[in-house]
Amino acid sequence: MKEEILKTAQILLVEDNEGDILLTLEAFEEGKFKTKVSVARNGREALDFLYKRAAFIDAQKPDLILLDINIPIFNGHEILEEIKKENTLKKIPVIILSTSSNEKDIERAYNNHCNSYIKKPLEMEEFINAVLKIEEFWLQLTTLAK
């Protein structure tokens, strides 16, 4: 039997679609791992959260980032580039969770060192299952850097 981990995983969800936010939160509530999900609804909020600015001064460094590409102010590619060039952030796994299946988006994301690119399932049950698989792999199976 696997030893129970008591630490709460800190997750930053960068998403502007309220339906996808609710589904993601619901999936993590159903999951096996204790999580605290913070939501940034645009690129500026994401950077403010990561750099502990403005309303996010007390934000905890996330263990995992779920990042949509098509978000306002700064898009997901710009956020990913910023994360991966910053020494204090670049070890955080960034999972692109996007409706885009455009090859240029996928290639650009991997060129900028995303850890995984997942096309958002359109069906609610499939979406929740995808998030649960992310949780299982990244929070239960994988050992993350501190």
GIBELWO-V985239 format. One record per helix or strand. SS is the DSSP state (a for helix, b for strand). FROM is the first residue (numbers start at 1). LEN is the number of residues. If there is no record, write none. Layout:
((SS	FROM	LEN) (SS	FROM	LEN))
//
This chain:
((b	9	6) (a	18	13) (b	35	6) (a	43	8) (a	54	3) (b	64	4) (a	76	10) (b	93	6) (a	103	9) (b	116	4) (a	124	18))
//
